[in-house]
Amino acid sequence: MLRTPDGVRIDAAHLPGDGELGIVLAHGFTGSWRSPANRRIAAAFARRAGVIAFDFRGHGRSSGLSTVGDLEVLDLDAAVRHARAHYAKVVTVGFSMGAAVAVRHAALNRGVDAVVAVSGPARWYYRGTRPMRTVHWAIERRSGRLAARLAKRTRIKVGAWDPIPLAPHEAAPLVSPTPLLVVHGDSDAFFPLEHAEQLYACANEPKELWVEPGFGHAENAASAHLIRRIEEWIFARTKSAQASST
């Protein structure tokens, strides 16, 4: 169990690794580190690195209420600080909402050696797809919040953001010089490819954009092959950072 600076208890798991690399996984909205997809991804990364997986506030067994990408930066930072106590290199890998949080965390808090944003939004309030209209119903309507609580164990804070947090595309240029990998599927039903392209265009070097044919959205759609490729990218970037610092 981790604790954020504002007192939220964060349910987390640590799969220890023998090397110097720790990977912190950040799930999507209404997700959980305990879901089969996230457990599969954590186990895959754990073959070569330590892994910290956790539930954002308002999700699963964590306390607090979800702010859908705003104060979740504090949750991710608690997990990163835990990883820093055990590993010399720390990389964040976020999916969907977790991708937005990972980009914002790297821009605002620093403290990581690379960032991977998978299926993330570039901007807030997007309603251009049916799944995202459903997400907004879950956030904004009492009936939607009740459904999220009962069906997904997700407790959502009532009320609009005040102030509106820095959007991912605004945070992206501040991530540099930390390497940023943006991964997006051309079959994403939530966020069209333009979101990834905007994130990539706004970011400064070093950056990469992978457009994955046939890939849908976030953790549930991520194949074992894609996770292996992300793992190889992480190892290549962290080794490059180590070599440049010696």
N, C-alpha and C positions, 0 to 999 in steps of 0.2 A: 504494500500500500504506500503510495506517494502522497505528498501534500503540497498544494500550491501556496503561493504567498498570500492569497486571499482566503485560505483555510479550507479549500475543497479537497476532499479525500479522493484520490485517484486509484482505482483498481488497476493493478499492473502485474505483469509476469516478466521474469528475467530468465532467458535461456542462456546460461553462461558460455562464453567462448574462451579458448586458450590463447588467441592472438591479441593484437592491439586494436582491432576494429570492432566497434559496436554499432549496430543498426537499430534505429528507433522507428517503429511502425506506427503510423497515424491513420486510423480507419475513417471511413466515410460517415455521413450523417445517417443516424439510426443503426449504425454498425456496432461491432464489438470485437475486441481481441479474441473473445471466446468463440466466435463464429467459425464454422468449418473452413471457410475461405481464408480467413486471417490466420488460423492455426496452420493451415497448409503453407502459406507464404512464410510465416515465422519459422516453421520447421525447415523449409528449404534454405533460408538464409543462415539458419543456425548450423548448417553443415560446415560453414567456413568462418563464421563471425558470431560474436555475442549478439543477442537480440533482446530488446526491450519492447514489449507490446503493452498497450494500456487502453482503457476506455476513457474517452473524453467525458467531461462533466455532464451530468444528466443522462448518461448512457450506461446501460448495464448495472454494475455494482458500484460505480462511482457515485459520489454525492453531488449535490448542486443541480443546477438547471442549465440546459444547453443554450448557448447564445449564438449557435449556428456559425461559428468561425471567428468570433470576436475574442472573448476571454479565453477561448481554447488555446490561444498562444501560451497562456500561463500553464496549462496542462502539459503541453508539449515541452515547455521549458523545464518543468519538473522532471520529466522523463529524460531529457537531454542531460540535465545536471546529474541524475543518477548514473547515466551511461558514462559521463566524464569521470566519475569516481572509480570506474573500472577499466576504461579503455582510453588509449592515447588518441585514437581517431574515432569520431562520431559522425554518422551520416543519418539524415532523416529521409524516410520514404513515406510519402503521404498519398492517400487515395481520395479523390473527389473533395469533400469538405476538408479532409486531412491534408490534401495537396495544397489547398488555399492556405491552411494554417501553417504548413511547412514553409511555404514561400514567405509568408508574413513574418514568421519566427526568424528565419535567416536574415531578413532585412532589418528587423527591429531589435532582435536580441543577439544576433550573431552566435558564435560559439559552436558552429558545426563545420565539418570539413567538406561536405557536399550535400546537395539537396536533390531529391527525385520527386517530381510532381506528376502523378498519374491521374488522368481523367479529371483534372481540376478546372474550375471556372476561372476566367480572367477578370470578371466583373460581377458585382452584386446585382440582385433583383432580377436576374434573367428568368423570363417566363415563356421563352420561345418554343418550348417543347411540352408535350403533354405530361411527361414525368415531372418536369420542373414546376408545372402548374399544380400538380398534386403535392409537391414538396411545400409550395407556398401555402396551400390550403392547410397542410399539417402545422405550419408555423403560425399562421395568422388567424385561424379560426378555432374557436373553442372546441368544436366537434373534431377538428383535425388534430389538435393537441391531445385530446382524449384518445383518439384512435392510435396515435403514435405511442402514447403511454401504455395502452393495453396490448397492442400488437407487437411493438418493437422495444418496449421497456425504455423509451426515450422520453424524458421530461424536459419540456421546452419552456423557456422564460417567456412570460407575457409582456408584450410591448415592443415598440420599435427600437432600433439602435439609437443611442444618443450619447456621444456623437457617432457618426457613421465611421466605422473603422477603415483604415487604409485598404483599398481594393487590391487584389493580387496583382493586377497589371501595373498598379502604381508602386507596389512593393518590389516587383521583379527587378528593376534596375539597381535597387539597393542591395541585392544579394551578392553581386560582384564584390570582391574577387573569388568568392566561393563558387565552385562549379555547380551549374544548374542543368539538370536533365528534365525536359518536358516530354511526357509520353502521352499519346492520345490515340484513340481508335477512330477509324473512319466510319464505324458503325455505332458510335456512342449515341444512345437515345436521349441522354440528359443534356449534354453540352456539345454542340456541333464543333467541328474542327477549328472554326474561327477563334474559339477561346484559346486553344493551344497556340495558334499562330500569333494571337495578340500577346500572350505571355512571352513567347519567344522573341517577338519583334521588340518588345519593351525592355527585355533583359539585356544586360551587357555581357561581354565575354568574361570568362569562358561559359559557353552555353551550347546545348544540343537540343534538337527537336526530332523525336521519333514519331512518325505517323504510321500506325500499325494497321495493316489491311485486315478487315474483318473483326477487329477487336471492339468489344462493346464498352461497358462502363465499369471501371474500378475493380475492386478485389474479386468479385464473383466471376468476372469475365477474364481475369488475368491467367494466361496459360502458364504451365511449368516452363515452357521455352522462353516466354517473355521474362519471367522472374529470373531465370538463369542469365539472360542477357543483361538485365539490370544489375544483377550481382557482379558480373564481369566488368561492367562500367564502373561500379563503385570501387572495386579493387584497383582498377587501372587509375582512377582519379586520385584515390588516397595514396597509392604508391608514388604517383607523379608529384603530389604535394610534399610527400616525405623526402623525395629525392631533391626537389628544388630548395628545401629548407636546410639541406646538409651541405 
